[in-house]
Amino acid sequence: MKATNRVSRPQVAAGQVWRMQETECHIGQVGKTLVHYKLLKGTNSRVPTTLGNKLALEKHLKAKKAVLVKEAALVKS
């Protein structure tokens, strides 16, 4: 049997930037089941923050083949 290496997708975290074909998704706050995020198209910076289901957003990012551009900053406690 052949061993396959699977790379898991990073989970949605605050501060991440995901790039899709013509849009970018900037992740704001992340809770247990809800996420605050902005979908930017072009250079428009005045986009309202959207509140959505975490699993639905992850499925959307996977379906659109989003690439993680900016990793979330580590929080030191």
N, CA, C and O atoms as a Tripos MOL2 file, in Angstrom:
@<TRIPOS>MOLECULE
protein
  308   307    77     0     0
PROTEIN
NO_CHARGES

@<TRIPOS>ATOM
      1 N           0.8320   -1.1690    0.0000 N.3       1 MET1
      2 CA          0.0000    0.0000    0.0000 C.3       1 MET1
      3 C           0.8820    1.2390    0.0000 C.2       1 MET1
      4 O           1.9030    1.2920    0.6860 O.2       1 MET1
      5 N           0.4810    2.2110   -0.7620 N.am      2 LYS2
      6 CA          1.2580    3.4250   -0.9150 C.3       2 LYS2
      7 C           0.9020    4.4370    0.1670 C.2       2 LYS2
      8 O          -0.2760    4.6640    0.4440 O.2       2 LYS2
      9 N           1.9040    5.0370    0.7710 N.am      3 ALA3
     10 CA          1.6710    6.0710    1.7850 C.3       3 ALA3
     11 C           1.5360    7.4180    1.0920 C.2       3 ALA3
     12 O           2.3520    7.7680    0.2390 O.2       3 ALA3
     13 N           0.5220    8.1600    1.4530 N.am      4 THR4
     14 CA          0.3370    9.4890    0.8780 C.3       4 THR4
     15 C           0.5330   10.5390    1.9520 C.2       4 THR4
     16 O           0.1150   10.3690    3.0970 O.2       4 THR4
     17 N           1.1640   11.6070    1.5660 N.am      5 ASN5
     18 CA          1.3610   12.7250    2.4840 C.3       5 ASN5
     19 C           0.2500   13.7320    2.2490 C.2       5 ASN5
     20 O           0.1390   14.2950    1.1600 O.2       5 ASN5
     21 N          -0.5520   13.9570    3.2380 N.am      6 ARG6
     22 CA         -1.6270   14.9280    3.1350 C.3       6 ARG6
     23 C          -1.2850   16.1340    3.9880 C.2       6 ARG6
     24 O          -0.9300   16.0120    5.1610 O.2       6 ARG6
     25 N          -1.3970   17.2710    3.3890 N.am      7 VAL7
     26 CA         -1.1570   18.5080    4.1030 C.3       7 VAL7
     27 C          -2.5040   19.0510    4.5330 C.2       7 VAL7
     28 O          -3.3690   19.3250    3.7010 O.2       7 VAL7
     29 N          -2.6770   19.2040    5.8340 N.am      8 SER8
     30 CA         -3.9520   19.7030    6.3350 C.3       8 SER8
     31 C          -4.0020   21.2250    6.1800 C.2       8 SER8
     32 O          -2.9880   21.9150    6.2860 O.2       8 SER8
     33 N          -5.1960   21.7170    5.9280 N.am      9 ARG9
     34 CA         -5.3920   23.1570    5.8180 C.3       9 ARG9
     35 C          -5.3740   23.7600    7.2230 C.2       9 ARG9
     36 O          -5.9300   23.1800    8.1550 O.2       9 ARG9
     37 N          -4.7410   24.9140    7.3740 N.am     10 PRO10
     38 CA         -4.7760   25.5600    8.6910 C.3      10 PRO10
     39 C          -6.1860   26.0160    9.0130 C.2      10 PRO10
     40 O          -6.9360   26.4150    8.1220 O.2      10 PRO10
     41 N          -6.5400   25.9580   10.2700 N.am     11 GLN11
     42 CA         -7.8610   26.4020   10.6800 C.3      11 GLN11
     43 C          -7.9230   27.9200   10.6550 C.2      11 GLN11
     44 O          -6.9010   28.6010   10.7450 O.2      11 GLN11
     45 N          -9.1260   28.4330   10.5330 N.am     12 VAL12
     46 CA         -9.3480   29.8750   10.5000 C.3      12 VAL12
     47 C          -8.9760   30.4690   11.8540 C.2      12 VAL12
     48 O          -9.4430   30.0060   12.8940 O.2      12 VAL12
     49 N          -8.1300   31.5010   11.8300 N.am     13 ALA13
     50 CA         -7.6990   32.1740   13.0560 C.3      13 ALA13
     51 C          -7.7180   33.6810   12.8300 C.2      13 ALA13
     52 O          -7.6430   34.1450   11.6920 O.2      13 ALA13
     53 N          -7.8160   34.4310   13.9010 N.am     14 ALA14
     54 CA         -7.8590   35.8900   13.8140 C.3      14 ALA14
     55 C          -6.5640   36.4220   13.2080 C.2      14 ALA14
     56 O          -5.4700   35.9870   13.5670 O.2      14 ALA14
     57 N          -6.7070   37.3710   12.2830 N.am     15 GLY15
     58 CA         -5.5420   38.0020   11.6720 C.3      15 GLY15
     59 C          -5.0910   37.3770   10.3630 C.2      15 GLY15
     60 O          -4.1670   37.8850    9.7290 O.2      15 GLY15
     61 N          -5.7140   36.3020    9.9490 N.am     16 GLN16
     62 CA         -5.3180   35.6550    8.7050 C.3      16 GLN16
     63 C          -5.8730   36.4060    7.4950 C.2      16 GLN16
     64 O          -6.8980   37.0820    7.5760 O.2      16 GLN16
     65 N          -5.1650   36.2680    6.3700 N.am     17 VAL17
     66 CA         -5.6270   36.7970    5.0930 C.3      17 VAL17
     67 C          -5.5910   35.6520    4.0960 C.2      17 VAL17
     68 O          -4.5430   35.0470    3.8720 O.2      17 VAL17
     69 N          -6.7410   35.3560    3.4950 N.am     18 TRP18
     70 CA         -6.8680   34.3060    2.5000 C.3      18 TRP18
     71 C          -7.1180   34.9520    1.1500 C.2      18 TRP18
     72 O          -7.9410   35.8620    1.0500 O.2      18 TRP18
     73 N          -6.4190   34.5000    0.0980 N.am     19 ARG19
     74 CA         -6.5850   35.0530   -1.2320 C.3      19 ARG19
     75 C          -7.2490   34.0230   -2.1370 C.2      19 ARG19
     76 O          -6.8120   32.8770   -2.2320 O.2      19 ARG19
     77 N          -8.3160   34.4620   -2.7980 N.am     20 MET20
     78 CA         -9.0020   33.6600   -3.7980 C.3      20 MET20
     79 C          -8.7370   34.2990   -5.1570 C.2      20 MET20
     80 O          -7.8730   35.1690   -5.2620 O.2      20 MET20
     81 N          -9.4480   33.8940   -6.1870 N.am     21 GLN21
     82 CA         -9.1600   34.4040   -7.5300 C.3      21 GLN21
     83 C          -9.1970   35.9200   -7.6090 C.2      21 GLN21
     84 O          -8.1870   36.5410   -7.9390 O.2      21 GLN21
     85 N         -10.3300   36.5240   -7.3150 N.am     22 GLU22
     86 CA        -10.4420   37.9720   -7.4250 C.3      22 GLU22
     87 C         -10.7490   38.6570   -6.0990 C.2      22 GLU22
     88 O         -10.9280   39.8750   -6.0690 O.2      22 GLU22
     89 N         -10.8140   37.9150   -5.0140 N.am     23 THR23
     90 CA        -11.1450   38.4920   -3.7140 C.3      23 THR23
     91 C         -10.1490   38.0670   -2.6480 C.2      23 THR23
     92 O          -9.3900   37.1110   -2.8140 O.2      23 THR23
     93 N         -10.1770   38.8100   -1.5470 N.am     24 GLU24
     94 CA         -9.4000   38.4650   -0.3610 C.3      24 GLU24
     95 C         -10.3390   38.3940    0.8230 C.2      24 GLU24
     96 O         -11.3070   39.1500    0.8970 O.2      24 GLU24
     97 N         -10.0620   37.4950    1.7450 N.am     25 CYS25
     98 CA        -10.8600   37.3440    2.9520 C.3      25 CYS25
     99 C          -9.9650   37.6580    4.1510 C.2      25 CYS25
    100 O          -8.9930   36.9510    4.4180 O.2      25 CYS25
    101 N         -10.3080   38.7290    4.8670 N.am     26 HIS26
    102 CA         -9.5610   39.1230    6.0590 C.3      26 HIS26
    103 C         -10.3530   38.6680    7.2780 C.2      26 HIS26
    104 O         -11.4910   39.0900    7.4820 O.2      26 HIS26
    105 N          -9.7460   37.8060    8.0850 N.am     27 ILE27
    106 CA        -10.4070   37.2450    9.2590 C.3      27 ILE27
    107 C         -10.2150   38.1970   10.4320 C.2      27 ILE27
    108 O          -9.0990   38.6260   10.7240 O.2      27 ILE27
    109 N         -11.3190   38.5210   11.1000 N.am     28 GLY28
    110 CA        -11.2830   39.3980   12.2830 C.3      28 GLY28
    111 C         -11.2740   38.5610   13.5420 C.2      28 GLY28
    112 O         -10.2660   37.9370   13.8730 O.2      28 GLY28
    113 N         -12.3870   38.5450   14.2410 N.am     29 GLN29
    114 CA        -12.4980   37.7750   15.4780 C.3      29 GLN29
    115 C         -13.0230   36.3790   15.1660 C.2      29 GLN29
    116 O         -13.8350   36.1920   14.2600 O.2      29 GLN29
    117 N         -12.5420   35.4010   15.9370 N.am     30 VAL30
    118 CA        -12.9750   34.0130   15.7600 C.3      30 VAL30
    119 C         -13.4590   33.4920   17.1020 C.2      30 VAL30
    120 O         -12.7510   33.5650   18.1070 O.2      30 VAL30
    121 N         -14.6860   32.9620   17.1010 N.am     31 GLY31
    122 CA        -15.2550   32.3640   18.2990 C.3      31 GLY31
    123 C         -15.3880   30.8640   18.1210 C.2      31 GLY31
    124 O         -14.7420   30.2790   17.2510 O.2      31 GLY31
    125 N         -16.2220   30.2350   18.9430 N.am     32 LYS32
    126 CA        -16.4360   28.7880   18.8370 C.3      32 LYS32
    127 C         -17.0620   28.4160   17.5020 C.2      32 LYS32
    128 O         -16.5810   27.5130   16.8180 O.2      32 LYS32
    129 N         -18.1250   29.1030   17.1340 N.am     33 THR33
    130 CA        -18.8380   28.7490   15.9050 C.3      33 THR33
    131 C         -18.9970   29.9140   14.9380 C.2      33 THR33
    132 O         -19.4000   29.7010   13.7950 O.2      33 THR33
    133 N         -18.6930   31.1430   15.3620 N.am     34 LEU34
    134 CA        -18.8860   32.3070   14.5030 C.3      34 LEU34
    135 C         -17.5740   33.0160   14.2020 C.2      34 LEU34
    136 O         -16.6290   32.9750   14.9900 O.2      34 LEU34
    137 N         -17.5410   33.6680   13.0410 N.am     35 VAL35
    138 CA        -16.3400   34.3680   12.5880 C.3      35 VAL35
    139 C         -16.7400   35.7410   12.0490 C.2      35 VAL35
    140 O         -17.7260   35.8610   11.3210 O.2      35 VAL35
    141 N         -15.9800   36.7680   12.4030 N.am     36 HIS36
    142 CA        -16.1150   38.0910   11.8020 C.3      36 HIS36
    143 C         -15.0700   38.1700   10.6900 C.2      36 HIS36
    144 O         -13.8820   37.9560   10.9350 O.2      36 HIS36
    145 N         -15.5140   38.4790    9.4620 N.am     37 TYR37
    146 CA        -14.5720   38.5480    8.3520 C.3      37 TYR37
    147 C         -15.0120   39.6020    7.3470 C.2      37 TYR37
    148 O         -16.1670   40.0280    7.3350 O.2      37 TYR37
    149 N         -14.0610   40.0180    6.4970 N.am     38 LYS38
    150 CA        -14.3330   40.9730    5.4270 C.3      38 LYS38
    151 C         -13.9170   40.3340    4.1000 C.2      38 LYS38
    152 O         -12.8370   39.7530    3.9960 O.2      38 LYS38
    153 N         -14.7700   40.4440    3.1050 N.am     39 LEU39
    154 CA        -14.4470   39.9940    1.7560 C.3      39 LEU39
    155 C         -14.1320   41.2240    0.9130 C.2      39 LEU39
    156 O         -15.0230   42.0160    0.6070 O.2      39 LEU39
    157 N         -12.8770   41.3820    0.5410 N.am     40 LEU40
    158 CA        -12.4250   42.5480   -0.2110 C.3      40 LEU40
    159 C         -12.2520   42.1820   -1.6800 C.2      40 LEU40
    160 O         -11.6900   41.1380   -2.0130 O.2      40 LEU40
    161 N         -12.7390   43.0490   -2.5430 N.am     41 LYS41
    162 CA        -12.5830   42.8670   -3.9760 C.3      41 LYS41
    163 C         -11.8330   44.0790   -4.4990 C.2      41 LYS41
    164 O         -12.3570   45.1920   -4.4550 O.2      41 LYS41
    165 N         -10.6260   43.8880   -4.9900 N.am     42 GLY42
    166 CA         -9.8120   45.0040   -5.4600 C.3      42 GLY42
    167 C          -9.1660   45.7390   -4.3010 C.2      42 GLY42
    168 O          -8.7360   45.1300   -3.3220 O.2      42 GLY42
    169 N          -9.1030   47.0700   -4.4280 N.am     43 THR43
    170 CA         -8.4580   47.8790   -3.3950 C.3      43 THR43
    171 C          -9.4670   48.5770   -2.4940 C.2      43 THR43
    172 O          -9.0890   49.4570   -1.7200 O.2      43 THR43
    173 N         -10.7310   48.2090   -2.5750 N.am     44 ASN44
    174 CA        -11.7690   48.8290   -1.7600 C.3      44 ASN44
    175 C         -11.5760   48.4410   -0.2950 C.2      44 ASN44
    176 O         -11.6430   47.2590    0.0440 O.2      44 ASN44
    177 N         -11.3380   49.4150    0.5710 N.am     45 SER45
    178 CA        -11.0940   49.1200    1.9880 C.3      45 SER45
    179 C         -12.3190   49.3970    2.8600 C.2      45 SER45
    180 O         -12.2880   49.1260    4.0600 O.2      45 SER45
    181 N         -13.3860   49.9270    2.2820 N.am     46 ARG46
    182 CA        -14.5850   50.2650    3.0510 C.3      46 ARG46
    183 C         -15.6430   49.1860    2.8620 C.2      46 ARG46
    184 O         -16.6990   49.4220    2.2750 O.2      46 ARG46
    185 N         -15.3410   48.0260    3.3620 N.am     47 VAL47
    186 CA        -16.2370   46.8810    3.2370 C.3      47 VAL47
    187 C         -16.7630   46.5360    4.6270 C.2      47 VAL47
    188 O         -15.9880   46.4960    5.5830 O.2      47 VAL47
    189 N         -18.0640   46.2850    4.7560 N.am     48 PRO48
    190 CA        -18.5970   45.9590    6.0810 C.3      48 PRO48
    191 C         -18.1060   44.5900    6.5630 C.2      48 PRO48
    192 O         -17.8240   43.6970    5.7640 O.2      48 PRO48
    193 N         -18.0140   44.4530    7.8570 N.am     49 THR49
    194 CA        -17.6310   43.1800    8.4600 C.3      49 THR49
    195 C         -18.8340   42.2500    8.4470 C.2      49 THR49
    196 O         -19.9470   42.6490    8.7900 O.2      49 THR49
    197 N         -18.5960   41.0090    8.0490 N.am     50 THR50
    198 CA        -19.6480   40.0040    7.9660 C.3      50 THR50
    199 C         -19.4830   39.0160    9.1170 C.2      50 THR50
    200 O         -18.3640   38.6470    9.4740 O.2      50 THR50
    201 N         -20.5890   38.5980    9.6850 N.am     51 LEU51
    202 CA        -20.5920   37.5940   10.7390 C.3      51 LEU51
    203 C         -21.1620   36.3200   10.1440 C.2      51 LEU51
    204 O         -22.2800   36.3150    9.6300 O.2      51 LEU51
    205 N         -20.3900   35.2330   10.2130 N.am     52 GLY52
    206 CA        -20.8520   33.9920    9.6060 C.3      52 GLY52
    207 C         -20.4130   32.7640   10.3820 C.2      52 GLY52
    208 O         -19.6270   32.8470   11.3270 O.2      52 GLY52
    209 N         -20.9360   31.6330    9.9620 N.am     53 ASN53
    210 CA        -20.6250   30.3520   10.5660 C.3      53 ASN53
    211 C         -19.1920   29.9480   10.2020 C.2      53 ASN53
    212 O         -18.7810   30.0720    9.0480 O.2      53 ASN53
    213 N         -18.4500   29.4730   11.1750 N.am     54 LYS54
    214 CA        -17.0510   29.0980   10.9810 C.3      54 LYS54
    215 C         -16.9150   27.9480    9.9790 C.2      54 LYS54
    216 O         -16.0700   28.0090    9.0860 O.2      54 LYS54
    217 N         -17.7320   26.9060   10.1170 N.am     55 LEU55
    218 CA        -17.6460   25.7610    9.2090 C.3      55 LEU55
    219 C         -18.0260   26.1460    7.7830 C.2      55 LEU55
    220 O         -17.4120   25.6730    6.8260 O.2      55 LEU55
    221 N         -19.0340   26.9990    7.6400 N.am     56 ALA56
    222 CA        -19.4470   27.4340    6.3090 C.3      56 ALA56
    223 C         -18.3390   28.2380    5.6330 C.2      56 ALA56
    224 O         -18.1110   28.0820    4.4330 O.2      56 ALA56
    225 N         -17.6470   29.0950    6.3860 N.am     57 LEU57
    226 CA        -16.5470   29.8750    5.8290 C.3      57 LEU57
    227 C         -15.3970   28.9650    5.4150 C.2      57 LEU57
    228 O         -14.8150   29.1610    4.3480 O.2      57 LEU57
    229 N         -15.0590   27.9770    6.2360 N.am     58 GLU58
    230 CA        -13.9860   27.0470    5.8890 C.3      58 GLU58
    231 C         -14.3320   26.2580    4.6300 C.2      58 GLU58
    232 O         -13.4620   26.0300    3.7890 O.2      58 GLU58
    233 N         -15.5940   25.8340    4.4870 N.am     59 LYS59
    234 CA        -16.0210   25.1330    3.2800 C.3      59 LYS59
    235 C         -15.9350   26.0450    2.0580 C.2      59 LYS59
    236 O         -15.5350   25.6100    0.9780 O.2      59 LYS59
    237 N         -16.3120   27.3110    2.2340 N.am     60 HIS60
    238 CA        -16.2550   28.2710    1.1370 C.3      60 HIS60
    239 C         -14.8120   28.4910    0.6900 C.2      60 HIS60
    240 O         -14.5270   28.5170   -0.5070 O.2      60 HIS60
    241 N         -13.9040   28.6470    1.6500 N.am     61 LEU61
    242 CA        -12.4910   28.8420    1.3240 C.3      61 LEU61
    243 C         -11.9220   27.6270    0.6010 C.2      61 LEU61
    244 O         -11.1250   27.7650   -0.3270 O.2      61 LEU61
    245 N         -12.3310   26.4440    1.0290 N.am     62 LYS62
    246 CA        -11.8560   25.2160    0.3970 C.3      62 LYS62
    247 C         -12.4110   25.0890   -1.0220 C.2      62 LYS62
    248 O         -11.6860   24.6980   -1.9370 O.2      62 LYS62
    249 N         -13.6850   25.4140   -1.2070 N.am     63 ALA63
    250 CA        -14.3130   25.3170   -2.5250 C.3      63 ALA63
    251 C         -13.7040   26.3100   -3.5170 C.2      63 ALA63
    252 O         -13.5670   26.0010   -4.7010 O.2      63 ALA63
    253 N         -13.3440   27.4830   -3.0420 N.am     64 LYS64
    254 CA        -12.7530   28.5180   -3.8990 C.3      64 LYS64
    255 C         -11.2360   28.3750   -4.0340 C.2      64 LYS64
    256 O         -10.5880   29.1890   -4.6930 O.2      64 LYS64
    257 N         -10.6690   27.3270   -3.4010 N.am     65 LYS65
    258 CA         -9.2330   27.0600   -3.4410 C.3      65 LYS65
    259 C          -8.4160   28.2600   -2.9600 C.2      65 LYS65
    260 O          -7.4760   28.7070   -3.6170 O.2      65 LYS65
    261 N          -8.8070   28.7560   -1.8040 N.am     66 ALA66
    262 CA         -8.1410   29.9180   -1.2170 C.3      66 ALA66
    263 C          -6.7470   29.5510   -0.7240 C.2      66 ALA66
    264 O          -6.5010   28.4380   -0.2610 O.2      66 ALA66
    265 N          -5.8430   30.5220   -0.8370 N.am     67 VAL67
    266 CA         -4.4580   30.3500   -0.4080 C.3      67 VAL67
    267 C          -4.2020   31.2890    0.7610 C.2      67 VAL67
    268 O          -4.5510   32.4680    0.7110 O.2      67 VAL67
    269 N          -3.5960   30.7600    1.8050 N.am     68 LEU68
    270 CA         -3.2790   31.5710    2.9860 C.3      68 LEU68
    271 C          -2.1070   32.4790    2.6540 C.2      68 LEU68
    272 O          -1.0100   32.0020    2.3640 O.2      68 LEU68
    273 N          -2.3370   33.7950    2.6970 N.am     69 VAL69
    274 CA         -1.3180   34.7760    2.3540 C.3      69 VAL69
    275 C          -0.5830   35.2570    3.5980 C.2      69 VAL69
    276 O           0.6440   35.3520    3.6160 O.2      69 VAL69
    277 N          -1.3610   35.5590    4.6420 N.am     70 LYS70
    278 CA         -0.7750   36.0760    5.8750 C.3      70 LYS70
    279 C          -1.2350   35.2150    7.0370 C.2      70 LYS70
    280 O          -2.4320   35.0420    7.2660 O.2      70 LYS70
    281 N          -0.2770   34.6850    7.7600 N.am     71 GLU71
    282 CA         -0.5640   33.8510    8.9290 C.3      71 GLU71
    283 C          -0.9650   34.7440   10.0920 C.2      71 GLU71
    284 O          -0.5700   35.9080   10.1590 O.2      71 GLU71
    285 N          -1.7390   34.2000   10.9930 N.am     72 ALA72
    286 CA         -2.1720   34.9330   12.1850 C.3      72 ALA72
    287 C          -0.9680   35.1950   13.0880 C.2      72 ALA72
    288 O          -0.0800   34.3520   13.2160 O.2      72 ALA72
    289 N          -0.9500   36.3610   13.7040 N.am     73 ALA73
    290 CA          0.1200   36.7180   14.6270 C.3      73 ALA73
    291 C          -0.0390   35.9280   15.9120 C.2      73 ALA73
    292 O          -1.1560   35.7380   16.3920 O.2      73 ALA73
    293 N           1.0640   35.4690   16.4670 N.am     74 LEU74
    294 CA          1.0170   34.7320   17.7190 C.3      74 LEU74
    295 C           0.7820   35.6810   18.8830 C.2      74 LEU74
    296 O           1.3780   36.7560   18.9540 O.2      74 LEU74
    297 N          -0.0720   35.2800   19.7730 N.am     75 VAL75
    298 CA         -0.3890   36.1000   20.9450 C.3      75 VAL75
    299 C           0.4230   35.5740   22.1200 C.2      75 VAL75
    300 O           0.3310   34.3970   22.4690 O.2      75 VAL75
    301 N           1.2140   36.4460   22.7260 N.am     76 LYS76
    302 CA          2.0180   36.0470   23.8910 C.3      76 LYS76
    303 C           1.2580   36.3990   25.1430 C.2      76 LYS76
    304 O           0.7260   37.5010   25.2800 O.2      76 LYS76
    305 N           1.2110   35.4440   26.0630 N.am     77 SER77
    306 CA          0.5110   35.7360   27.3270 C.3      77 SER77
    307 C           1.4440   35.6950   28.5020 C.2      77 SER77
    308 O           1.0190   35.9180   29.6360 O.2      77 SER77
@<TRIPOS>BOND
     1     1     2 1
     2     2     3 1
     3     3     4 2
     4     3     5 am
     5     5     6 1
     6     6     7 1
     7     7     8 2
     8     7     9 am
     9     9    10 1
    10    10    11 1
    11    11    12 2
    12    11    13 am
    13    13    14 1
    14    14    15 1
    15    15    16 2
    16    15    17 am
    17    17    18 1
    18    18    19 1
    19    19    20 2
    20    19    21 am
    21    21    22 1
    22    22    23 1
    23    23    24 2
    24    23    25 am
    25    25    26 1
    26    26    27 1
    27    27    28 2
    28    27    29 am
    29    29    30 1
    30    30    31 1
    31    31    32 2
    32    31    33 am
    33    33    34 1
    34    34    35 1
    35    35    36 2
    36    35    37 am
    37    37    38 1
    38    38    39 1
    39    39    40 2
    40    39    41 am
    41    41    42 1
    42    42    43 1
    43    43    44 2
    44    43    45 am
    45    45    46 1
    46    46    47 1
    47    47    48 2
    48    47    49 am
    49    49    50 1
    50    50    51 1
    51    51    52 2
    52    51    53 am
    53    53    54 1
    54    54    55 1
    55    55    56 2
    56    55    57 am
    57    57    58 1
    58    58    59 1
    59    59    60 2
    60    59    61 am
    61    61    62 1
    62    62    63 1
    63    63    64 2
    64    63    65 am
    65    65    66 1
    66    66    67 1
    67    67    68 2
    68    67    69 am
    69    69    70 1
    70    70    71 1
    71    71    72 2
    72    71    73 am
    73    73    74 1
    74    74    75 1
    75    75    76 2
    76    75    77 am
    77    77    78 1
    78    78    79 1
    79    79    80 2
    80    79    81 am
    81    81    82 1
    82    82    83 1
    83    83    84 2
    84    83    85 am
    85    85    86 1
    86    86    87 1
    87    87    88 2
    88    87    89 am
    89    89    90 1
    90    90    91 1
    91    91    92 2
    92    91    93 am
    93    93    94 1
    94    94    95 1
    95    95    96 2
    96    95    97 am
    97    97    98 1
    98    98    99 1
    99    99   100 2
   100    99   101 am
   101   101   102 1
   102   102   103 1
   103   103   104 2
   104   103   105 am
   105   105   106 1
   106   106   107 1
   107   107   108 2
   108   107   109 am
   109   109   110 1
   110   110   111 1
   111   111   112 2
   112   111   113 am
   113   113   114 1
   114   114   115 1
   115   115   116 2
   116   115   117 am
   117   117   118 1
   118   118   119 1
   119   119   120 2
   120   119   121 am
   121   121   122 1
   122   122   123 1
   123   123   124 2
   124   123   125 am
   125   125   126 1
   126   126   127 1
   127   127   128 2
   128   127   129 am
   129   129   130 1
   130   130   131 1
   131   131   132 2
   132   131   133 am
   133   133   134 1
   134   134   135 1
   135   135   136 2
   136   135   137 am
   137   137   138 1
   138   138   139 1
   139   139   140 2
   140   139   141 am
   141   141   142 1
   142   142   143 1
   143   143   144 2
   144   143   145 am
   145   145   146 1
   146   146   147 1
   147   147   148 2
   148   147   149 am
   149   149   150 1
   150   150   151 1
   151   151   152 2
   152   151   153 am
   153   153   154 1
   154   154   155 1
   155   155   156 2
   156   155   157 am
   157   157   158 1
   158   158   159 1
   159   159   160 2
   160   159   161 am
   161   161   162 1
   162   162   163 1
   163   163   164 2
   164   163   165 am
   165   165   166 1
   166   166   167 1
   167   167   168 2
   168   167   169 am
   169   169   170 1
   170   170   171 1
   171   171   172 2
   172   171   173 am
   173   173   174 1
   174   174   175 1
   175   175   176 2
   176   175   177 am
   177   177   178 1
   178   178   179 1
   179   179   180 2
   180   179   181 am
   181   181   182 1
   182   182   183 1
   183   183   184 2
   184   183   185 am
   185   185   186 1
   186   186   187 1
   187   187   188 2
   188   187   189 am
   189   189   190 1
   190   190   191 1
   191   191   192 2
   192   191   193 am
   193   193   194 1
   194   194   195 1
   195   195   196 2
   196   195   197 am
   197   197   198 1
   198   198   199 1
   199   199   200 2
   200   199   201 am
   201   201   202 1
   202   202   203 1
   203   203   204 2
   204   203   205 am
   205   205   206 1
   206   206   207 1
   207   207   208 2
   208   207   209 am
   209   209   210 1
   210   210   211 1
   211   211   212 2
   212   211   213 am
   213   213   214 1
   214   214   215 1
   215   215   216 2
   216   215   217 am
   217   217   218 1
   218   218   219 1
   219   219   220 2
   220   219   221 am
   221   221   222 1
   222   222   223 1
   223   223   224 2
   224   223   225 am
   225   225   226 1
   226   226   227 1
   227   227   228 2
   228   227   229 am
   229   229   230 1
   230   230   231 1
   231   231   232 2
   232   231   233 am
   233   233   234 1
   234   234   235 1
   235   235   236 2
   236   235   237 am
   237   237   238 1
   238   238   239 1
   239   239   240 2
   240   239   241 am
   241   241   242 1
   242   242   243 1
   243   243   244 2
   244   243   245 am
   245   245   246 1
   246   246   247 1
   247   247   248 2
   248   247   249 am
   249   249   250 1
   250   250   251 1
   251   251   252 2
   252   251   253 am
   253   253   254 1
   254   254   255 1
   255   255   256 2
   256   255   257 am
   257   257   258 1
   258   258   259 1
   259   259   260 2
   260   259   261 am
   261   261   262 1
   262   262   263 1
   263   263   264 2
   264   263   265 am
   265   265   266 1
   266   266   267 1
   267   267   268 2
   268   267   269 am
   269   269   270 1
   270   270   271 1
   271   271   272 2
   272   271   273 am
   273   273   274 1
   274   274   275 1
   275   275   276 2
   276   275   277 am
   277   277   278 1
   278   278   279 1
   279   279   280 2
   280   279   281 am
   281   281   282 1
   282   282   283 1
   283   283   284 2
   284   283   285 am
   285   285   286 1
   286   286   287 1
   287   287   288 2
   288   287   289 am
   289   289   290 1
   290   290   291 1
   291   291   292 2
   292   291   293 am
   293   293   294 1
   294   294   295 1
   295   295   296 2
   296   295   297 am
   297   297   298 1
   298   298   299 1
   299   299   300 2
   300   299   301 am
   301   301   302 1
   302   302   303 1
   303   303   304 2
   304   303   305 am
   305   305   306 1
   306   306   307 1
   307   307   308 2
@<TRIPOS>SUBSTRUCTURE
     1 MET1         2 RESIDUE 1 A MET
     2 LYS2         6 RESIDUE 1 A LYS
     3 ALA3        10 RESIDUE 1 A ALA
     4 THR4        14 RESIDUE 1 A THR
     5 ASN5        18 RESIDUE 1 A ASN
     6 ARG6        22 RESIDUE 1 A ARG
     7 VAL7        26 RESIDUE 1 A VAL
     8 SER8        30 RESIDUE 1 A SER
     9 ARG9        34 RESIDUE 1 A ARG
    10 PRO10       38 RESIDUE 1 A PRO
    11 GLN11       42 RESIDUE 1 A GLN
    12 VAL12       46 RESIDUE 1 A VAL
    13 ALA13       50 RESIDUE 1 A ALA
    14 ALA14       54 RESIDUE 1 A ALA
    15 GLY15       58 RESIDUE 1 A GLY
    16 GLN16       62 RESIDUE 1 A GLN
    17 VAL17       66 RESIDUE 1 A VAL
    18 TRP18       70 RESIDUE 1 A TRP
    19 ARG19       74 RESIDUE 1 A ARG
    20 MET20       78 RESIDUE 1 A MET
    21 GLN21       82 RESIDUE 1 A GLN
    22 GLU22       86 RESIDUE 1 A GLU
    23 THR23       90 RESIDUE 1 A THR
    24 GLU24       94 RESIDUE 1 A GLU
    25 CYS25       98 RESIDUE 1 A CYS
    26 HIS26      102 RESIDUE 1 A HIS
    27 ILE27      106 RESIDUE 1 A ILE
    28 GLY28      110 RESIDUE 1 A GLY
    29 GLN29      114 RESIDUE 1 A GLN
    30 VAL30      118 RESIDUE 1 A VAL
    31 GLY31      122 RESIDUE 1 A GLY
    32 LYS32      126 RESIDUE 1 A LYS
    33 THR33      130 RESIDUE 1 A THR
    34 LEU34      134 RESIDUE 1 A LEU
    35 VAL35      138 RESIDUE 1 A VAL
    36 HIS36      142 RESIDUE 1 A HIS
    37 TYR37      146 RESIDUE 1 A TYR
    38 LYS38      150 RESIDUE 1 A LYS
    39 LEU39      154 RESIDUE 1 A LEU
    40 LEU40      158 RESIDUE 1 A LEU
    41 LYS41      162 RESIDUE 1 A LYS
    42 GLY42      166 RESIDUE 1 A GLY
    43 THR43      170 RESIDUE 1 A THR
    44 ASN44      174 RESIDUE 1 A ASN
    45 SER45      178 RESIDUE 1 A SER
    46 ARG46      182 RESIDUE 1 A ARG
    47 VAL47      186 RESIDUE 1 A VAL
    48 PRO48      190 RESIDUE 1 A PRO
    49 THR49      194 RESIDUE 1 A THR
    50 THR50      198 RESIDUE 1 A THR
    51 LEU51      202 RESIDUE 1 A LEU
    52 GLY52      206 RESIDUE 1 A GLY
    53 ASN53      210 RESIDUE 1 A ASN
    54 LYS54      214 RESIDUE 1 A LYS
    55 LEU55      218 RESIDUE 1 A LEU
    56 ALA56      222 RESIDUE 1 A ALA
    57 LEU57      226 RESIDUE 1 A LEU
    58 GLU58      230 RESIDUE 1 A GLU
    59 LYS59      234 RESIDUE 1 A LYS
    60 HIS60      238 RESIDUE 1 A HIS
    61 LEU61      242 RESIDUE 1 A LEU
    62 LYS62      246 RESIDUE 1 A LYS
    63 ALA63      250 RESIDUE 1 A ALA
    64 LYS64      254 RESIDUE 1 A LYS
    65 LYS65      258 RESIDUE 1 A LYS
    66 ALA66      262 RESIDUE 1 A ALA
    67 VAL67      266 RESIDUE 1 A VAL
    68 LEU68      270 RESIDUE 1 A LEU
    69 VAL69      274 RESIDUE 1 A VAL
    70 LYS70      278 RESIDUE 1 A LYS
    71 GLU71      282 RESIDUE 1 A GLU
    72 ALA72      286 RESIDUE 1 A ALA
    73 ALA73      290 RESIDUE 1 A ALA
    74 LEU74      294 RESIDUE 1 A LEU
    75 VAL75      298 RESIDUE 1 A VAL
    76 LYS76      302 RESIDUE 1 A LYS
    77 SER77      306 RESIDUE 1 A SER
